[in-house]
Amino acid sequence: MRQRIVLGVVLILAMARPASAELGFFRWWDSLSGPGPFSGVVFDPVFVCYGTPRIPGATKTTPSAATPPATPGWAPFDLGCRSTRRDELRVNIGLAFARLTGKNNLPYTSGTAPDVKAYPFMMTVTVSRHAMLDVGAGVGFVRFSGDGFGFTRFAFEPRVTVRPLVGLSRREFTRRRLEFLQLRAFGTAIPGEITAADFGATGTWSSPKEWLPGFMVVFDLSALIWP
């Protein structure tokens, strides 16, 4: 497998999505040692959150006199973790499902290589103590398919998410709105063997494992509607 270091400037075009989740409107995935690279979109909602609930009108050092101090706990269906403090520990649990399309450079008896579709599906866990940065991982599988073939492999995906606009303001309300833009770097590990025959191709190509670096841009509309 070849490895790459990708440097670039991404020009962001906002794309609407359901307000209850996150949509990565651009996701890039490096090549397998055979087919690729891949690009497409990903649906990436957070639906369970552990953290300290926000107390409206209170600060970390001066809680509201009418409201007892909040204690950390689990909040199911807190989509996007909108109700938790950003300056204390947060743990987010969600799902990620992507649809990617890649080029195919393997040989075929027909002389025409079909496009390869990749469908990663993973449960994700991320941890954060600051609004600007999350770290975590996903675990699940990737389904590869195309004209005349289809197979599935286990996958593991460490990730780092940065919200670059959050540092532009000191006001909590404004900072929460600025969370709408997220940049994510990740790598997908596929430990299972993949061969040319899996893609319906000819030849002796095979790979015992793959590591695919990638990045994606996320637009979180819920940060603008329910900061």
N, C-alpha and C positions, 0 to 999 in steps of 0.2 A: 504494500500500500504506500502510495506517495503521501507525503505530508506537506502542508502549505501553511504559510503565515500570510494572512489576509489583512492588508491595510487599505482603508478606504474612507471616503466621506459619503454618508448616506443622506440623500435629500428626502425629507419626509413629506408624504402627501397624506393628509388625514382621510380616514375611511370610516364611515359610520358602522356601528354594530349594535347588537342588543345591549342595553345599559347594564344588565346584570352580570356581565362577564367581560373577558378580555379577548380581543381578536388580534393576533399577530398578522398584520396585512402584508408583511414580507418576511419570509423565513428562507434562509439559504443553508444548504447542507453540502459539504465537500463530496468529492467522488469516492465511491468504493474503489478498490484497486482495479475494478472493471467499470461498470456503468457510473454515470454521474458527470458533473455535479447536479444537485437537485435544488429546486426552488418552488415555493408555493405559499400557502396560508396555513395558519394554525388557530384553533379554538382552544383557549387556555383558561377556563374559569377556576376560581378559588371558591370553595363552598363550605369549608370548616376552618375556623380560626381560633387560636389560643392567644390571649393577650389581656391587657388591662383595659376595661371599658373607659371611654371618654366620659368626663363629667362636664356638661356644658357650663361655661362661665367659670371654670376652675382651672388652676394650674397645678403642676406637680407638687409645688411647695405650699400652695394656698388653696386647699379644696373649698368648695362652696359650703357655707355654714349650714345650709338647708339640706345638704346631701352627704351621707357618710362616704368615707374614702372607698374608691372602687378596688376590688380585689381581682387578681388575674383568674381567668377561667376559660373554658371551652365555649365557643359560640357556633353552633351548627347553622348553616345557611346564612352566615354573615358574608355575603358575596363580595369579594374584593377586600374583606377585612376593613370596611369603611368605618366601623364603630369603635375601633381600638386605638390606643395611644401609639404614636410613632416613635417616642423616645424611650420606650421600654420593650422588653422581649415580646416578639410576635412569632407565632408558628402558623403557617398557612398550609392547608391540605387541599389539593385540587386534582383536576384531570387535564390532560393535554392530548389533543387529537389534531393531526396535521394531514394535509393532502399535498404531496410533492410530486413533481414531474422531473425526470432526468433523462439525459441523453444515454444512448446505448452504443458502446464501441466494440461489442462482442461479435464474432463472425456467425453467420446463419447460412444454412443451405440455400435459402431463398434469395440470398444476397441483400435482403433488406432487414435491418435491425429495428424491431418495434421499440417505441418509447417505454420507459420503465416508470411505473407509478409506485411511490412509497407512501405508506400510511402508518406513521408512528402513533401508538396509543399508549399512554403512560399515566400512572398515578404520580403526583408530584408533591414534594414537601419542601418548603422554603422557610428559612429562619432569618430574622432581622431584628436589629435594635435601632435602626435609623431609617427614616423615610427614603433616603437616597439609595439604599443598597440592600439587596436580598441575596442570600446564597442558599443553594439547595440542590436537589437532584430529582430525577424521575426514574421510575422503573416500570417496565412493561414489555411491549413487543413491537416489531415493525413488520408490516405486511407488504411484500413486494409483489407486483402483478403487472401483467401486460398481455399482449396478444399471444396466447398459447402457453402461458406459464403463470404460476402463482405459488408463493411459499412464505412462511412466517419464521422470524427469528427473535429470540429474547434480546432485549436492549436495556442499557443503563445510561442515564444522561445527567451528569453534573452540570450545573448552570450558575451563572452570576447575572443578576439583573441590576441595572443602574437607571435611576430616574434623574437625568442630568439637569432638569429645570428647577428642582426643588430648592436648591441652594440660592436661587435668585431672590427669595423673599424671606423675611423673618416672621411674618404673620401666619399663624397656623392655618387659617381658612384659605389663604392664598396658596400656601405650600401644598395643601391637600389637592387643590385644583391643578397645580403644576405636576402632580403625579401622573397625569394622563399620558405623558410620553415616557416610554420605557425602552431601553436598549438592552438586549440580552445576548450574552456570549455563552456558548454551550459546546459540549462534545458528546457524541453518541458512540458508545462502545457496543459492538455486536460480537460476542465471543463465539457464536456458532459458525461452523464452516459453511462457506458459500462457494458454489462451483458454477461453471458455465452451463452445465446441464440444468441447474435450478432455473436459469433464465431461458431454457429451451434452446440454448446456443450450442454450437459445435466447438471443438478445441479442448485443451487440457487446463484452461485457466481455473484456478481455485485459490481460496484465501481462508486460512484457519480462523482469522479474527479481523475485525475492522475497527478503526477509530476515525470518526468523521467530525472534524471541527465545523462549527457553524455559527450563525448569528441571526437574530430576528429583531424586528421593530414592532412594538406593541402600542396600540392606541386604546386607552382605557376611558371610555366615555362616561362611566359611572363617577369618575373623579371630578368631572365637570358638572354633572347633574346633582350628585349627592356627596359633596365634599365633607 
